[in-house]
Every structure is written in C-alpha cells, then in structure tokens.
Amino acid sequence: MKIVITNDDGYDQPGLATLINAVSPLGEVTIVAPATPQSNVGHRVTMKHPIRVERKEQADFVVYATPADCARLAIKVFVPDADWLIAGINPGANLGSDVYQSGTVAAAREAAILGVPAIAVSQYIAPDWTVDWEAAGAQTAPLLSDLVGEKIGPKQFWNINLPSPITTAPRVSRKICPLDTNPHKYQYIEENDHFQYKGVIHDRPRTEGSDVDVCFGGMISMTLLEI
C-alpha cells in the first residue's frame, strides 16, 4: 500500500512526525509537506508561478507552497499510484465549518478531487491542556489501520478529530457523525482602523450528535465528507 503523508503546519512539526510513526507500519510512506506553516489557508493553490520543491530523500519532499499544492504534486508527480493520502496531525480541531478554512482538510479534499481516498486528522486542544503527541499517535494508529482497510465511495474523504485530554490507553471510543453547520460565535474589535477577530473555539455552538458535539464530548469524531 502506498500512502502519502502531508500537513498544513510545516515539514518539521511534531504532528507530522507523529502521523508518520502511526502510518509507517501500514505501507510505503511518501512525505510531501509544506516548508512553512500554512494553517487556515483553505484550498488555495499555486498556478501562476513555479513551485520550489526540496527533495530530502527518495520519498521525502519539502514543498514551498500550500497543503493543496502538496496533494496535487504528490498525486500528479511523485506518487501517481497512491492508495491513500493522510493529512495531519493538526494541533487544533477542524470541526464543523473549520473544514472550509483548514489547510489540513484541504489536502485531503484535493486528493479526493483527484480520485485518491484521503483522511484528515486533527487534535482538539481543550482549555489548559497541551497536546500529548505520544497519546495522539497511540489513538490514531489503530484508527487509521482500520480505515485504510476499508473502501470509501468515489470523491469521499474522512475528517477525524481526536478529543482532549487523552492518554495512550485506554482506547478512545469513536463515532461516525455529521458535520456541524453552526457558525462560530465571534466578533471583531475595532482599534485605530484595525479590526481584530475575537472568539473562543470552546464556546462554539453545537448540534447534538454532530462532530463538534461528539469531539467536545470526549469521543473521536469521524465524519465522511464528499466533493
């Protein structure tokens, strides 16, 4: 099995290293990740100028562009016979409407557009908690092992969010759930002709049984999205 790994936080981030460790036992891994942080860039792609790519090793590429660009290059050039593309692990949830601004999810979405099944993995960070990457990897590895062994429909991809806090054991329960469509609660504070976004992700509204509700309630949310 050939698996492409990418993220939106950058090539040298712990979430990517954790994902690589979780996925490596499942098949042949190729890393195609952005050189610099690309959080919240959404599905932006580069079309009007060349994309610089630094090749670290045979299956290890650093891309000076966006996560969606990484997915495009991976599938069009580096691994055209990829079986899966997996993006993450993002430090911070990508729930509900977040999927439209998330670079992590955009990489998975781009793969699905190109006909390659994909998974985006993110770690919700509860108040006063920092990410335990060992625990994130321990909870992610068996989940991904199960998912890559199953088929999904054409143009579909999984959006996975880990709850917090979590530990390496016991295994956290999972639930397949729909995307929450509620908007965030936020405002803009004006000061000297500048407007500053202000909102608290933990206070966002949620619909019972949705991905936000499931993840905030302590379970792994699994949402099957499609193009």
TIPALO-989713 format. One record per residue (C-alpha): x, y, z; residue in one letter. Coordinates in pm, 1 decimal. Example, Ala and Ser with C-alpha at 12.3 -4.5 7.8 and 13.67 -1.06 7.14 Angstrom:
<atoms>
        xx        yy        zz  residuo
    1230.0    -450.0     780.0        A
    1367.0    -106.0     714.0        S
</atoms>
This chain:
<atoms>
        xx        yy        zz  residuo
       0.0       0.0       0.0        M
     131.9     344.3     -95.4        K
      44.7     627.8     141.4        I
     118.9     999.2     102.3        V
     161.8    1199.4     423.8        I
     121.2    1577.7     442.8        T
       6.0    1852.6     680.9        N
     -52.6    2227.6     699.9        D
     179.2    2317.4     988.3        D
     506.9    2253.9     813.9        G
     756.0    1981.3     743.4        Y
     934.8    1996.5    1080.5        D
     631.8    1982.7    1311.9        Q
     561.1    1713.3    1574.1        P
     215.1    1635.7    1439.7        G
     365.1    1523.6    1108.6        L
     629.2    1311.7    1283.1        A
     359.4    1152.3    1497.6        T
     149.3    1071.9    1191.1        L
     447.7     920.4    1009.7        I
     512.8     688.4    1304.7        N
     146.6     586.9    1314.1        A
     123.3     517.4     940.1        V
     463.0     362.8     862.7        S
     358.9       5.9     961.1        P
      71.6      22.2     710.7        L
     271.6      52.9     389.2        G
     514.8     252.9     179.9        E
     510.7     615.0     300.7        V
     598.5     923.5      97.9        T
     617.4    1260.2     275.5        I
     509.8    1565.3      74.5        V
     474.0    1850.8     322.4        A
     485.7    2232.0     314.9        P
     809.8    2403.7     405.5        A
     641.0    2666.5     623.2        T
     322.4    2690.8     834.3        P
       9.4    2704.9     617.6        Q
    -272.6    2694.9     872.8        S
    -604.6    2847.2     766.5        N
    -503.1    2889.8     401.5        V
    -801.0    2678.5     295.9        G
    -786.4    2529.2     -52.4        H
    -551.9    2784.5    -204.8        R
    -341.5    2651.7    -493.2        V
     -39.6    2787.8    -678.7        T
     -86.0    2831.4   -1053.3        M
      91.5    3149.8   -1166.9        K
     448.7    3074.4   -1065.1        H
     670.8    2767.0   -1027.1        P
     667.6    2573.4    -701.2        I
    1002.7    2509.2    -538.7        R
    1045.0    2153.0    -407.7        V
    1336.9    2035.7    -196.3        E
    1396.4    1661.0    -205.3        R
    1530.0    1540.7     129.7        K
    1536.6    1170.0      46.9        E
    1389.9     935.2    -212.7        Q
    1039.6     960.3     -64.6        A
    1067.9    1283.5     129.3        D
     970.6    1618.6     -27.3        F
     953.6    1970.0     118.1        V
     719.1    2191.4     -83.7        V
     731.4    2572.2     -77.5        Y
     358.1    2609.4    -127.0        A
      23.1    2512.8      23.7        T
    -119.8    2182.2     150.3        P
    -345.9    2156.1    -154.9        A
     -36.7    2206.5    -372.3        D
     133.2    1926.4    -179.4        C
    -155.6    1693.0    -253.7        A
    -154.8    1788.3    -621.4        R
     219.4    1735.3    -661.8        L
     209.8    1409.5    -467.9        A
     -64.8    1256.8    -681.8        I
      23.8    1412.3   -1016.8        K
     402.3    1373.1    -995.3        V
     559.3    1191.1    -700.9        F
     315.1     906.5    -625.4        V
      62.1     884.2    -909.1        P
     -39.5     536.2    -791.5        D
    -103.2     641.7    -429.0        A
    -363.7     434.4    -244.9        D
    -427.5     693.6      28.6        W
    -336.3    1046.5     129.0        L
    -339.1    1124.5     501.6        I
    -301.8    1480.1     636.9        A
    -216.9    1582.5     993.2        G
    -195.9    1552.3    1280.1        I
    -311.4    1911.4    1317.7        N
    -267.5    2071.3    1663.3        P
    -618.1    2209.1    1694.5        G
    -960.6    2083.0    1593.1        A
   -1100.9    2100.9    1242.2        N
   -1469.0    2058.7    1315.7        L
   -1784.6    2188.8    1152.9        G
   -1724.0    2494.0     935.8        S
   -1349.1    2470.4    1008.4        D
   -1320.8    2224.9     718.7        V
   -1353.4    2512.6     471.9        Y
   -1059.5    2714.0     607.0        Q
    -835.5    2427.6     715.1        S
    -524.6    2353.4     511.3        G
    -515.7    2005.1     664.0        T
    -862.9    1923.0     537.5        V
    -792.6    2093.3     202.8        A
    -508.2    1848.8     134.6        A
    -744.1    1555.3     192.0        A
   -1015.7    1721.4     -16.0        R
    -776.1    1780.0    -305.8        E
    -677.3    1412.7    -300.2        A
   -1045.0    1315.1    -313.3        A
   -1096.9    1550.2    -608.3        I
    -816.9    1365.1    -786.3        L
    -973.6    1028.3    -708.0        G
    -748.7     920.6    -419.2        V
    -917.3     830.0     -88.3        P
    -797.1    1051.1     193.5        A
    -808.1    1118.9     566.3        I
    -754.3    1441.5     762.6        A
    -660.8    1402.1    1130.0        V
    -673.2    1681.3    1388.4        S
    -630.3    1702.5    1765.7        Q
    -870.9    1920.5    1960.9        Y
    -692.0    2113.8    2237.3        I
    -906.5    2165.6    2545.4        A
    -853.0    2464.7    2776.3        P
    -539.3    2438.3    2993.4        D
    -418.6    2129.4    2803.1        W
    -121.8    2085.7    2571.7        T
    -103.4    1818.9    2306.3        V
      31.3    1482.9    2421.6        D
     176.9    1363.4    2091.7        W
     250.6    1014.7    2223.0        E
    -115.7     976.5    2317.6        A
    -230.7    1125.0    1987.1        A
     -20.0     873.3    1798.7        G
    -138.1     582.9    2011.9        A
    -503.8     671.5    1948.5        Q
    -453.4     748.3    1578.8        T
    -257.4     437.8    1474.3        A
    -531.7     175.3    1525.5        P
    -796.3     403.8    1380.6        L
    -600.1     459.6    1059.6        L
    -520.8      89.1    1037.3        S
    -893.7      20.5    1035.0        D
    -983.3     299.0     790.7        L
    -726.0     220.6     521.1        V
    -852.5    -136.2     521.3        G
   -1199.7     -21.9     419.7        E
   -1322.8     125.7      93.1        K
   -1499.5     458.8      71.8        I
   -1700.4     596.2    -215.9        G
   -1558.1     793.7    -507.5        P
   -1473.7    1153.8    -417.9        K
   -1511.4    1089.1     -44.4        Q
   -1269.1    1150.9     243.4        F
   -1265.4    1117.1     621.4        W
   -1232.9    1408.3     862.9        N
   -1112.8    1279.1    1200.4        I
   -1088.2    1479.4    1523.9        N
    -935.3    1348.7    1845.2        L
   -1084.2    1475.5    2172.9        P
    -883.2    1606.9    2465.6        S
    -746.9    1537.6    2708.9        P
    -643.5    1187.4    2601.3        I
    -388.3     932.0    2715.0        T
    -218.6     641.3    2540.5        T
    -468.1     397.9    2694.8        A
    -745.2     300.2    2714.1        P
    -853.8     332.6    2351.8        R
   -1090.7     625.7    2299.7        V
   -1436.2     545.8    2162.9        S
   -1517.6     654.3    1807.4        R
   -1838.8     773.4    1647.5        K
   -1934.3     840.1    1286.7        I
   -2122.0    1169.3    1283.6        C
   -2233.7    1452.4    1053.8        P
   -2062.2    1787.8    1012.6        L
   -2193.0    2062.9    1240.5        D
   -2322.8    2353.1    1030.5        T
   -2347.2    2615.1    1306.3        N
   -2133.1    2928.3    1259.0        P
   -1874.2    3019.6    1519.1        H
   -1958.7    3279.2    1782.8        K
   -1714.5    3563.9    1719.7        Y
   -1682.6    3937.8    1682.3        Q
   -1435.0    4196.3    1558.4        Y
   -1286.2    4454.9    1792.9        I
   -1201.1    4787.3    1627.3        E
    -897.2    4987.5    1733.6        E
    -722.7    5257.0    1528.9        N
    -866.8    5148.8    1194.0        D
    -780.1    4784.1    1264.5        H
   -1027.5    4503.0    1329.5        F
    -919.6    4211.4    1548.1        Q
   -1102.9    3878.9    1536.0        Y
   -1213.8    3761.7    1879.3        K
   -1377.5    3430.6    1955.5        G
   -1336.1    3121.2    2175.1        V
   -1348.1    2787.6    1995.3        I
   -1453.0    2607.0    2312.4        H
   -1770.7    2817.9    2329.7        D
   -1886.0    2743.1    1977.1        R
   -2248.4    2631.4    1937.7        P
   -2307.7    2266.1    1862.9        R
   -2585.3    2042.0    1737.1        T
   -2641.3    1723.1    1934.5        E
   -2476.8    1427.7    1763.8        G
   -2265.7    1643.8    1530.4        S
   -1886.3    1626.4    1502.1        D
   -1841.5    1923.6    1737.9        V
   -2068.8    1765.1    1998.0        D
   -1902.9    1423.3    1969.0        V
   -1544.9    1551.2    1990.5        C
   -1613.5    1800.9    2268.8        F
   -1792.5    1518.6    2449.9        G
   -1477.1    1307.4    2465.9        G
   -1506.8    1075.2    2165.5        M
   -1319.9    1059.3    1834.3        I
   -1543.3    1219.2    1571.4        S
   -1539.5    1054.0    1229.0        M
   -1711.1    1248.1     950.2        T
   -1726.4    1118.5     594.6        L
   -1720.9    1416.3     358.5        L
   -1750.1    1418.5     -17.6        E
   -1687.3    1651.7    -307.5        I
</atoms>
